[in-house]
Each structure stands twice: as structure tokens, then as C-alpha cells.
Amino acid sequence: MANALNRHEKLPPHAFTAAIVRRDAFAPRRAFRAVVAEVGNRIVGYASFLPGYNTDIAEPELWMLDLFVEARWRGHGIGHALVVAVARATVRRGYRCLEWGVRADNHRAKKFYRSLGARVGNARVASLIGRPLTALAAQP
């Protein structure tokens, strides 16, 4: 589903495999956690998240990496249920903040997030990936 999300967002394809998900989401030293939504015996959506720190409020937080629901199942409350699950994980940890990014041109997502009570600001996420990252890291 992460590959489907990348296609949906018109991002370069990534080679997510079941082995990578098992390694990074279920190993003893997890890189992230995930919750899934099922209809019948079929997974139709997921949200992934990891702990972080919010320097604006000087508190730990959860950062929601992805929220994805298959197109056929959007509008049925599945995305809402997934965000509720991540919000519960945030509160269980004693954190006061759950954050995530949203693309500026994804107006439907921004409307959905506002309906949850989220404040959708103007912040953008910047990334260094691959060669630009290693080039910068190699600078003196």
C-alpha cells in the first residue's frame, strides 16, 4: 500500500516489499509502527507513525508518516478510524501532539484534516534523499 500511496502522490516509485515492512515495522528495533484497516479479511488502508519531538511545544510527539485508504473505500470513515487509532497511540504515550504533513495541492485531505479539528498550517516538509544527502554529509 505504501507503493500505491507513492503512485497516488505522483512520487517516484519505491520498492516496498513485505520483507521491508516486516524488517522496519515489526522487528525488535522498529523504524515505525503501523495500524491497518480491514474490510472483511482484506486490508484497505493504513497509517504509519513514529515518535518524534516537537520543539515548538518542548514535548515528545507522534509523527504520522502516511495515511492511505484505497480509493474504493474513501468516504466510508476508514481514514477517520485510522487517525483515531494514531491519536489514541499518541495519548497512551502521554504525548500532547500528533503531527503530519499534507501536500499543498491535496485540498480534499486538508478539508478532511480540518474536519478532525487539525490546524493545517503553511509548513512544508523538506527532504534530502540519496545523492544530495550523501553529498551534503560528505562536506567538511
C-alpha positions as CSV (number, residue, x, y, z in Angstrom):
1,M,0.0,0.0,0.0
2,A,2.9,2.4,0.6
3,N,3.8,1.9,-3.1
4,A,0.2,2.7,-4.0
5,L,0.4,5.9,-1.9
6,N,3.5,6.9,-3.8
7,R,1.8,6.4,-7.1
8,H,-1.2,8.3,-5.9
9,E,1.0,11.2,-4.8
10,K,2.9,11.0,-8.1
11,L,6.2,10.3,-6.3
12,P,9.0,8.2,-7.7
13,P,8.3,4.5,-7.2
14,H,9.8,2.8,-4.2
15,A,10.5,-0.8,-3.7
16,F,8.5,-1.5,-0.6
17,T,8.2,-5.2,-0.1
18,A,6.7,-7.4,2.6
19,A,10.2,-8.2,3.8
20,I,11.0,-4.5,4.2
21,V,7.8,-3.9,6.1
22,R,8.5,-6.9,8.4
23,R,12.0,-5.6,9.0
24,D,11.1,-2.0,9.6
25,A,7.7,-2.2,11.3
26,F,7.8,-5.4,13.2
27,A,11.5,-6.1,14.2
28,P,12.6,-5.5,17.8
29,R,14.1,-2.1,16.8
30,R,11.2,-0.8,14.8
31,A,11.7,2.1,12.5
32,F,8.0,2.8,12.6
33,R,4.7,1.4,13.6
34,A,1.5,1.0,11.6
35,V,-2.2,0.3,12.1
36,V,-4.3,-1.1,9.3
37,A,-8.0,-1.0,8.4
38,E,-9.7,-4.2,7.3
39,V,-12.9,-4.8,5.5
40,G,-13.7,-8.5,5.7
41,N,-10.3,-10.1,5.5
42,R,-8.8,-7.5,3.2
43,I,-6.6,-4.6,4.3
44,V,-7.9,-1.5,2.7
45,G,-5.9,1.2,4.4
46,Y,-3.1,2.0,6.8
47,A,-1.5,4.7,8.9
48,S,2.2,4.6,9.9
49,F,3.8,6.7,12.6
50,L,6.9,7.1,14.7
51,P,7.9,9.0,17.8
52,G,9.5,12.4,17.5
53,Y,9.9,15.7,19.3
54,N,8.1,19.0,18.8
55,T,10.4,21.8,19.7
56,D,7.5,24.3,19.3
57,I,5.9,23.0,22.5
58,A,9.0,21.3,24.0
59,E,7.2,17.9,24.2
60,P,7.5,14.5,22.6
61,E,5.0,13.8,19.8
62,L,4.0,11.2,17.3
63,W,4.6,12.0,13.7
64,M,2.1,10.3,11.3
65,L,4.2,9.3,8.2
66,D,1.4,8.0,6.0
67,L,-2.4,7.8,5.9
68,F,-3.7,5.9,3.0
69,V,-7.1,4.4,2.1
70,E,-7.8,2.6,-1.2
71,A,-9.8,4.8,-3.5
72,R,-12.8,2.5,-3.4
73,W,-13.0,2.8,0.3
74,R,-12.6,6.5,0.8
75,G,-15.5,8.4,2.2
76,H,-16.6,5.4,4.4
77,G,-14.9,6.6,7.7
78,I,-11.8,4.4,7.3
79,G,-9.4,7.3,7.2
80,H,-11.1,8.8,10.3
81,A,-10.8,5.5,12.1
82,L,-7.1,5.2,11.3
83,V,-6.4,8.8,12.5
84,V,-8.4,8.0,15.7
85,A,-6.1,4.9,16.2
86,V,-3.0,7.0,15.9
87,A,-4.4,9.7,18.2
88,R,-5.1,7.0,20.8
89,A,-1.5,5.8,20.5
90,T,-0.4,9.4,21.0
91,V,-2.5,9.9,24.1
92,R,-1.5,6.4,25.5
93,R,2.2,7.5,25.4
94,G,1.3,10.7,27.3
95,Y,2.1,12.9,24.3
96,R,0.2,16.1,23.7
97,C,0.9,16.4,20.0
98,L,0.2,14.4,16.8
99,E,1.6,15.9,13.6
100,W,1.8,15.0,9.9
101,G,2.5,16.6,6.6
102,V,0.0,17.2,3.8
103,R,0.7,18.2,0.2
104,A,-0.3,21.8,-0.5
105,D,-2.4,20.8,-3.5
106,N,-4.3,18.0,-1.7
107,H,-7.4,20.1,-0.9
108,R,-9.5,17.0,-0.1
109,A,-7.0,15.8,2.6
110,K,-6.8,19.3,4.1
111,K,-10.6,19.6,4.3
112,F,-10.7,16.1,6.0
113,Y,-7.9,17.0,8.5
114,R,-9.7,20.3,9.4
115,S,-12.9,18.3,10.0
116,L,-10.9,16.3,12.6
117,G,-10.0,19.6,14.3
118,A,-6.5,19.8,12.9
119,R,-4.8,23.1,12.3
120,V,-3.4,22.9,8.7
121,G,-0.6,25.4,8.6
122,N,1.7,26.6,5.8
123,A,4.7,24.4,6.8
124,R,6.3,22.3,4.1
125,V,8.5,19.2,4.6
126,A,11.9,19.4,3.1
127,S,13.9,16.2,2.3
128,L,17.4,15.2,1.4
129,I,17.3,11.7,-0.3
130,G,20.1,9.7,-1.9
131,R,22.9,11.5,-3.7
132,P,22.1,15.0,-2.3
133,L,22.1,13.6,1.2
134,T,25.4,11.8,0.9
135,A,27.0,14.8,-0.9
136,L,25.9,17.1,2.0
137,A,27.1,14.7,4.6
138,A,30.5,14.5,2.9
139,Q,31.1,18.2,3.2
140,P,33.8,19.3,5.7
